[in-house]
Amino acid sequence: MESTQNVIKEVYKVIQSRMVEKPESSYVVSLATDGKKSSVNKICEKIGEESAEVILAAKDNDKSEIIYESADLIFHTLVLLSKFEISYEELEEEFKKRMK
Ligand SMILES: N=c1c2ncn([C@@H]3O[C@H](COP(=O)(O)OP(=O)(O)OP(=O)(O)O)[C@@H](O)[C@H]3O)c2ncn1[C@@H]1O[C@H](COP(=O)(O)O)[C@@H](O)[C@H]1O
């Protein structure tokens, strides 16, 4: 990894490259590049699971678990954005529009 200034952006770049290069050992590939519509369902299922895990961690008041499960949730959301060929800049743009 080049810089850790924006690690989420760096992870997104790796996800995007996995989608193009499709290495066999890749989790992203196993989840998102089977070429069928069902891969969107698979990613959405993971987002649902990880969301529930974040909620449970919050209800348990478990800060380290909240961080761990939120990273899983954000990662799977990035896989979904990548599946729809949305650029990181488009996501940033949406946040910028909301800045007050
Ligand atoms: N950030 C992640 C990341 N976060 C979570 N995961 C995977 O997402 C899955 C999460 O599923 P679960 O929570 O259900 O975990 P599980 O292991 O199935 O079971 P439990 O934890 O519930 O026991 C696991 O297989 C994790 O390995 C990730 N896999 C990859 N990345 C990043 O994506 C890049 C590309 O990964 P590959 O596609 O594997 O090369 C990597 O270099 C990383 O930077």
The ligand as a MOL file (V3000), in Angstrom:
LIG
                    3D

  0  0  0     0  0            999 V3000
M  V30 BEGIN CTAB
M  V30 COUNTS 44 47 0 0 0
M  V30 BEGIN ATOM
M  V30 1 N -10.9460 -5.1820 4.0140 0
M  V30 2 C -11.1500 -6.3270 3.6120 0
M  V30 3 C -12.0540 -7.2140 4.3000 0
M  V30 4 N -12.8400 -7.0370 5.3790 0
M  V30 5 C -13.4950 -8.1890 5.5590 0
M  V30 6 N -13.1440 -9.0900 4.6160 0
M  V30 7 C -13.6340 -10.4570 4.4510 0
M  V30 8 O -15.0340 -10.4290 4.5730 0
M  V30 9 C -15.4890 -11.6280 5.1270 0
M  V30 10 C -16.4190 -11.2700 6.2720 0
M  V30 11 O -17.2760 -12.2710 6.4120 0
M  V30 12 P -17.8100 -12.6420 7.8570 0
M  V30 13 O -17.9200 -11.4250 8.7250 0
M  V30 14 O -19.0220 -13.4330 7.6390 0
M  V30 15 O -16.6210 -13.4480 8.4280 0
M  V30 16 P -16.3400 -14.9550 8.2630 0
M  V30 17 O -14.8440 -15.1150 8.2560 0
M  V30 18 O -17.0670 -15.4920 7.0750 0
M  V30 19 O -16.9840 -15.5390 9.5930 0
M  V30 20 P -17.0660 -14.8910 11.0540 0
M  V30 21 O -16.1060 -13.7230 11.1550 0
M  V30 22 O -18.4970 -14.4520 11.2060 0
M  V30 23 O -16.6740 -15.9980 11.9650 0
M  V30 24 C -14.2680 -12.4240 5.5940 0
M  V30 25 O -13.9960 -13.4610 4.6860 0
M  V30 26 C -13.1620 -11.3880 5.5600 0
M  V30 27 O -11.9170 -11.9440 5.2030 0
M  V30 28 C -12.2500 -8.5170 3.8020 0
M  V30 29 N -11.6100 -8.9840 2.6940 0
M  V30 30 C -10.7710 -8.1400 2.0560 0
M  V30 31 N -10.5250 -6.8400 2.4700 0
M  V30 32 C -9.6620 -5.9100 1.6710 0
M  V30 33 O -9.8790 -6.2070 0.3000 0
M  V30 34 C -8.6490 -6.4330 -0.3430 0
M  V30 35 C -8.8230 -7.4670 -1.4160 0
M  V30 36 O -9.0920 -8.7200 -0.8260 0
M  V30 37 P -9.1080 -10.0560 -1.7270 0
M  V30 38 O -10.2160 -9.8850 -2.7010 0
M  V30 39 O -9.3480 -11.1990 -0.7800 0
M  V30 40 O -7.7850 -10.1290 -2.3850 0
M  V30 41 C -7.6800 -6.8890 0.7520 0
M  V30 42 O -6.3750 -6.5580 0.4090 0
M  V30 43 C -8.1730 -6.0840 1.9370 0
M  V30 44 O -7.5810 -4.7850 1.8840 0
M  V30 END ATOM
M  V30 BEGIN BOND
M  V30 1 2 1 2
M  V30 2 1 2 3
M  V30 3 1 2 31
M  V30 4 1 3 4
M  V30 5 2 3 28
M  V30 6 2 4 5
M  V30 7 1 5 6
M  V30 8 1 6 7
M  V30 9 1 6 28
M  V30 10 1 7 8
M  V30 11 1 7 26
M  V30 12 1 8 9
M  V30 13 1 9 10
M  V30 14 1 9 24
M  V30 15 1 10 11
M  V30 16 1 11 12
M  V30 17 2 12 13
M  V30 18 1 12 14
M  V30 19 1 12 15
M  V30 20 1 15 16
M  V30 21 2 16 17
M  V30 22 1 16 18
M  V30 23 1 16 19
M  V30 24 1 19 20
M  V30 25 2 20 21
M  V30 26 1 20 22
M  V30 27 1 20 23
M  V30 28 1 24 25
M  V30 29 1 24 26
M  V30 30 1 26 27
M  V30 31 1 28 29
M  V30 32 2 29 30
M  V30 33 1 30 31
M  V30 34 1 31 32
M  V30 35 1 32 33
M  V30 36 1 32 43
M  V30 37 1 33 34
M  V30 38 1 34 35
M  V30 39 1 34 41
M  V30 40 1 35 36
M  V30 41 1 36 37
M  V30 42 2 37 38
M  V30 43 1 37 39
M  V30 44 1 37 40
M  V30 45 1 41 42
M  V30 46 1 41 43
M  V30 47 1 43 44
M  V30 END BOND
M  V30 END CTAB
M  END
